[in-house]
Amino acid sequence: MVQIYTLPACAQCDATKRYFKRYSIEFEEIKLQEASGALEKVQAMGHTAAPVVVSQGGTWSGFRRDMLESLKESYEQTDSVVI
């Protein structure tokens, strides 16, 4: 599952969450101002802007349409696998 670290009144955070919902990408929202140690964890990853997205494919910060598209494609491929 994807994790997204967010801040209040953050337009890029809201846009990223809307993208996840639109394409049915499951995510866990971690609110930086409420979760103990979350800010330090994000800073230790080298990020200084919100949102911070953590997925199997890596991490990034900000609204990154290129990374979101890549993540969406990986979810579509996973959903189409028949076992």
C-alpha positions as CSV (number, residue, x, y, z in Angstrom):
1,M,0.0,0.0,0.0
2,V,1.1,3.5,-0.8
3,Q,1.7,6.0,2.1
4,I,1.3,9.7,1.7
5,Y,2.6,12.2,4.2
6,T,0.5,15.3,4.2
7,L,0.1,18.8,5.7
8,P,-3.1,20.8,6.2
9,A,-4.1,23.3,3.5
10,C,-1.7,21.7,1.1
11,A,-3.0,21.9,-2.5
12,Q,-0.4,19.4,-3.8
13,C,-1.3,17.0,-1.1
14,D,-5.0,17.3,-2.0
15,A,-4.3,16.9,-5.7
16,T,-2.3,13.7,-5.0
17,K,-5.0,12.2,-2.8
18,R,-7.6,13.0,-5.5
19,Y,-5.4,11.3,-8.1
20,F,-5.2,8.2,-5.9
21,K,-8.9,8.1,-5.4
22,R,-9.7,8.7,-9.0
23,Y,-7.6,5.7,-10.1
24,S,-8.5,3.5,-7.1
25,I,-4.9,3.4,-5.7
26,E,-5.1,2.4,-2.1
27,F,-3.2,4.7,0.2
28,E,-2.6,5.4,3.8
29,E,-2.5,9.1,4.7
30,I,-0.1,10.1,7.5
31,K,-0.7,13.6,8.7
32,L,2.7,15.2,9.5
33,Q,1.3,17.5,12.1
34,E,-0.4,14.7,14.1
35,A,1.8,11.5,13.7
36,S,4.6,11.3,16.2
37,G,8.0,11.1,14.5
38,A,6.5,11.4,11.0
39,L,8.2,14.7,10.2
40,E,11.6,13.4,11.3
41,K,11.1,10.2,9.2
42,V,10.3,12.3,6.1
43,Q,13.3,14.6,6.7
44,A,15.6,11.5,7.2
45,M,14.5,10.4,3.7
46,G,15.7,13.7,2.4
47,H,12.4,15.4,1.7
48,T,11.6,19.0,2.6
49,A,8.2,19.5,0.8
50,A,4.8,17.8,1.1
51,P,3.3,15.6,0.1
52,V,5.8,12.8,0.4
53,V,4.7,9.6,-1.3
54,V,6.3,6.3,-0.3
55,S,5.6,3.2,-2.6
56,Q,7.4,0.1,-3.6
57,G,8.8,2.1,-6.5
58,G,10.5,4.6,-4.2
59,T,9.7,8.0,-2.7
60,W,9.1,11.4,-4.0
61,S,7.7,14.8,-2.8
62,G,5.3,17.2,-4.4
63,F,2.6,16.6,-7.0
64,R,4.6,14.5,-9.6
65,R,2.3,13.6,-12.4
66,D,5.0,11.5,-14.0
67,M,5.5,9.4,-10.8
68,L,1.8,9.1,-10.3
69,E,1.3,7.8,-13.9
70,S,4.1,5.3,-13.3
71,L,2.5,4.2,-10.1
72,K,-1.0,3.9,-11.7
73,E,0.5,1.7,-14.5
74,S,2.1,-0.6,-12.0
75,Y,-1.2,-1.0,-10.2
76,E,-3.0,-1.7,-13.5
77,Q,-0.5,-4.4,-14.4
78,T,-0.8,-6.0,-10.9
79,D,-4.6,-6.0,-11.2
80,S,-4.5,-7.8,-14.6
81,V,-2.4,-10.7,-13.4
82,V,-4.3,-13.9,-13.2
83,I,-3.0,-16.6,-10.9
